[in-house]
C-alpha cells in the first residue's frame, strides 16, 4: 500500500491459500515434504519444526539480505550456539507443494547442519504490516 492505494499484490489467487487464510503470525511460513519440515520466521527469530522435534528448534539473530530482485536470504544461529546456523534462500517464483499440489508464491531452500531441504513458502500477515 501507498497511502490508500494498492501498488502491488504479492499473493492473492484462488489456486492455493487465499489472502484471507494467510498465516496470522510471522513474516514467513515455509514447509517441505520428504522429509517433512516447517519453518516460521518472525523478525530476528526462526523456529524449525520436524515430526521428530514438534516443538521445534529456535534460531536467533536472523537477518534478511537481498541478492537480487527475486531472491532473499535469511541467516540465523541456534539459540545455544553460533556454530549451528540456519540459512534460508527464498526465490520469488511459483512453487507447487509436492503432496497437496497447493501453489505458493515462493520456492525455499533451507540449509542446516549440512543438510539441504527444499519446499514452498508464503508470507504471513505480519509481512504486510507497516
N, C-alpha and C positions, 0 to 999 in steps of 0.2 A: 504494500500500500504506500502511496504517496499522498498524505492527507486522507481524503475520502476517495481517491482514485486508485483503482487496481491497476498496477503496471505489469504484474507477472503472476501467473498461477503455476506453481511448480508441480502440483499434483492435484488433479481433480478429474477423475474419469470413472466411468461405470464398469471398467474392466477389472477392478480389483477392490481394494479397500477404498471406500468413498471418503471424502473430506470430513463427513460427519462422524467417521469412525477412526480418525487419526488417534494415535496413542495420546492419552491426556497428559502424560508426564514425559519429560525428557526432550532432548533435541533430536535424537535419532534412535530408532529401533531397527535392529538388523537381526537376521536369522538365517540359518543354513541347515541343510539336511545331509545325513550320511557322512559324517556324524552330525547329530542334532546339536545345535547350539543357539543361543540368543544373546544379544548384547544391547544394553541401553546406555547411551551416552547422554549425560546431562552436565553441561558446564565442564568443570575440570575433573569429573569423575566418570568412570565407566564400570559397569557390572556385567561380567561374562558368566552366563549360566549354561550348564550342561545337564543331562539326565543324572550324571554321577554327582554333580555338585549343584543341587537345585537352588540353594541359597546364593550361589554364585561366588565369584572371586572379584574383589573390589580393586580397581586401579585408580590411582590419583595423579594429580599434576598434569592432567591431559591438556593438550593444546592442538588446535586446528591450524594447518598451514595449507595454502592453496598452490598446487603445482601449475595448473593452467585453468582455462575456463570450464573444463568438465571434470576436473579431478581435485579432490581434497584428501589430506592425510591427517589422521589424528594419532598422536602418540602419548602414552601414559605409562606409569610404572606401578607395580604392585604395591599395595599399602605397606607391606612388611619390608620390601627391599627394592632398590632401584635396579637390581640385576634382572628381575623378571619384568620385561617390558611387553607392552601390547601396542601393535601398530595396525591401524585400520586405514585402508585405502578405499575411497568412495569415488565411484565414477558415475556421472550423470548420463546413464543410458538405461533403457528399459531392461528389466530383469524379470524373468518368469520363474517362479518357485518350482523346483523340481518335483514336488509332491502334489501340491494343490493346484498348480497352474495359475495361481494368482499373479497378477502383474504388479510390479513395483517400479518406482522411478529411478532407483539406483542399484548398481551392482557393487558388492562389497567384497574385499579381500582382507582377511584378518590374519595377522602373523603373531604367534605367541609360542614361546618356548621351542622355537624351531619348526613348529607346525604351521602350515598354511591352510586356512579354511575359507571357503567361498560361500556366498549367499546373496540375498537381496536386502534392501534397506528402504526405510520410509521415514520421512521427517515426522517428528512429534509436534504437537501443538505448540510447545514452548519455542520451537524454532521460528514460529511466526509472530511471537510476542516482541514488542519493541524493547 
